[in-house]
Each structure stands twice: as structure tokens, then as C-alpha cells.
Amino acid sequence: MQPLIRSNDPVELSFAQSVLADAGIHCVVLDQHTSVLEGSIGAIPRRLCVVDEDLVTARALLREVGLTVMA
């Protein structure tokens, strides 16, 4: 799995998940529970990840809707 976005913004993560789901790309949010445990002060951003095979397509889709993705 490769990370696409690192963020503490639940709206941004939800939007990205929705865009990917509409395209049939399965994604996973990592560090979600760790972020909650530390009090959501922003020290541990959540990571939105996809499998390697979907990485190029997912990056293009998220950039197309105006989201900044990891290189």
C-alpha cells in the first residue's frame, strides 16, 4: 500500500475516499485510531493509502479534484 494523502482534516479525507470509491478504487485510512488516542491535536496525521496497482490512477483523480497528493 502506498500513501496518497497525509492529513488531520476529516473532511478532506472523506472527500478523497469518496472520489476514489466513485472510481472503484479501494482505499484505507491508516493511523486513524492513533490520531484519536493522542487527542487529535494534530501530532499524528492520518494517511490515505491505496494498493500499488491503483496508485497512478488515484493520484491523477485526486489532483483533478484539487487535492494535494504525496509524491
VEXGUMI-385637 format. One record per residue (C-alpha): z, y, x. Coordinates in steps of 0.2 Angstrom, whole numbers, plus 2048, in hexadecimal, padded with zeros to 3 digits. Example, Ala and Ser with C-alpha at 12.3 -4.5 7.8 and 13.67 -1.06 7.14 Angstrom:
2
<r pz="827" py="7EA" px="83E"/>
<r pz="824" py="7FB" px="844"/>
//
This chain:
71
<r pz="800" py="800" px="800"/>
<r pz="7FC" py="811" px="806"/>
<r pz="805" py="822" px="801"/>
<r pz="7FA" py="82F" px="7F8"/>
<r pz="807" py="83C" px="7F3"/>
<r pz="819" py="840" px="7F9"/>
<r pz="822" py="84B" px="7EC"/>
<r pz="832" py="84E" px="7E4"/>
<r pz="829" py="856" px="7D5"/>
<r pz="82A" py="849" px="7C6"/>
<r pz="81C" py="852" px="7BD"/>
<r pz="810" py="851" px="7CB"/>
<r pz="813" py="83F" px="7CE"/>
<r pz="811" py="83B" px="7BC"/>
<r pz="801" py="844" px="7BB"/>
<r pz="7FA" py="83B" px="7CA"/>
<r pz="800" py="82A" px="7C3"/>
<r pz="7F7" py="82F" px="7B3"/>
<r pz="7E7" py="834" px="7BC"/>
<r pz="7E7" py="823" px="7C5"/>
<r pz="7EB" py="819" px="7B6"/>
<r pz="7DC" py="821" px="7AD"/>
<r pz="7D1" py="81B" px="7BB"/>
<r pz="7D8" py="809" px="7BB"/>
<r pz="7E1" py="80C" px="7CB"/>
<r pz="7F3" py="804" px="7CC"/>
<r pz="800" py="80E" px="7D5"/>
<r pz="812" py="80D" px="7DA"/>
<r pz="81F" py="81A" px="7DC"/>
<r pz="82A" py="816" px="7EB"/>
<r pz="83B" py="81E" px="7EF"/>
<r pz="83E" py="823" px="7DD"/>
<r pz="84F" py="81B" px="7DC"/>
<r pz="855" py="821" px="7EE"/>
<r pz="850" py="832" px="7E9"/>
<r pz="85B" py="831" px="7D9"/>
<r pz="86A" py="82A" px="7E3"/>
<r pz="869" py="839" px="7EF"/>
<r pz="86B" py="845" px="7E1"/>
<r pz="859" py="84B" px="7E0"/>
<r pz="85C" py="859" px="7EC"/>
<r pz="84B" py="856" px="7F3"/>
<r pz="850" py="84D" px="803"/>
<r pz="846" py="83E" px="7FF"/>
<r pz="835" py="840" px="7F7"/>
<r pz="82E" py="833" px="7ED"/>
<r pz="81D" py="82B" px="7F2"/>
<r pz="80F" py="826" px="7E7"/>
<r pz="806" py="817" px="7EF"/>
<r pz="7F6" py="80D" px="7EB"/>
<r pz="7EF" py="7FD" px="7F3"/>
<r pz="7E4" py="7FF" px="802"/>
<r pz="7D4" py="7FB" px="7F8"/>
<r pz="7D7" py="809" px="7EC"/>
<r pz="7DC" py="816" px="7F8"/>
<r pz="7CB" py="820" px="7FB"/>
<r pz="7C8" py="820" px="7E8"/>
<r pz="7D9" py="826" px="7E4"/>
<r pz="7D9" py="834" px="7F1"/>
<r pz="7C9" py="83A" px="7EA"/>
<r pz="7CF" py="83A" px="7D8"/>
<r pz="7DF" py="843" px="7DC"/>
<r pz="7D6" py="850" px="7E6"/>
<r pz="7CA" py="853" px="7D8"/>
<r pz="7D8" py="857" px="7CC"/>
<r pz="7E0" py="863" px="7D9"/>
<r pz="7EE" py="859" px="7E0"/>
<r pz="7F1" py="859" px="7F3"/>
<r pz="7F1" py="848" px="7FA"/>
<r pz="7F7" py="841" px="80B"/>
<r pz="7EA" py="83E" px="818"/>
//
